[in-house]
Amino acid sequence: MKRKLIWLLIITVVIINTSCVRKKPTTEYVFTYAENHPKDYPTTLGAFEFARLVEEKSNGRIAIEVVYDGKLGDELSVIKQLKFGGIDFTRASISPLSNDIAILNVLQMPYLYRDEEHMWNVLYSEIGDEILAQFEGSGIEPLSFYTAGARNFYNNVRPIEDISDLSGLKIRVQQSDLMKDMIRALGAEPVAQEYSLVYGSLERGVIDGAENNIPSYISAMHYQYAKYYTKDEHTRVPEMQLCSDVTWSKLSEKDRAIIKEAAIESSIYEREIWAKQEKIYEKELVDKGIEINTLSGEERANFKKILEPLYEKYCKDYMDLINIINEK
């Protein structure tokens, strides 16, 4: 009788354990997410949050590995890999994406937005929906917008208080005809080069300065050779979370909904992180002796007026859309 009872207990335990194993969720997908910024950068933290949310909402069925520090290539090469399914997800600036999707030029025009709130009112409206629809057939599925703050000028020669202060300065820009023309119109000399080369170029005096947001300026240590930072907010270039169409085609409608939802939620998280870190970074820069000044409203309006011809050159087919944005 005792022996039968022991065997009954053993069988019961085995059944319970087997039941538990069956209930444990299994990972159906392991996807790769490319991020070219460091581990603690706001967009990278947003990527980690996106991966966490997807895993949570899918009960562990979908895992996303975030590969940061540009280990999978720069943004342009990552976008190419994304299109043929070599990479599943990424976060990228709209600047390289605008080479194939012309309407994205609208969102990065100089002095388009009054402030950060204005930009988000545009992106999460019927305008944003219209822009997302333009990705059809591109090989990329757009998921959500991320912030990259405002781009500002910095250099090692002098503070920029009016347009004459830009005269003759060699300013690094992205590989973008729009950005080159903007710098020329403001009286400076554009030097287009990869982001990874900027630090060395500043150190050797190949360039006098560059333009970027505060987190990038401090994380790339450009402040060591460019002590003057001017908050003019000439552009706010949104960034986007993207999925390869190859990957997207593998997913059920349920899983697509999970990923979209996680992308939107991580976007809100990334914006909050960005705002907090930007304040911390700005204080750090002041403590390091960096001279930070803000372009006056009058001078900002002057800069915008000088750059108006660029709107006609790059967005002549979208002037009605730009007028709607101005009225938002």
Helices and strands as residue ranges (DSSP letters): H 2-23, E 29-34, H 42-57, E 62-67, H 75-83, E 89-93, H 94-97, H 104-107, H 116-123, H 126-133, E 140-146, E 151-155, G 163-166, E 170-173, H 177-185, E 189-192, G 195-197, H 198-204, E 209-212, H 214-219, G 222-224, E 228-235, E 239-244, H 245-248, H 253-287, E 291-294, H 297-306, H 308-315, G 316-318, H 319-327
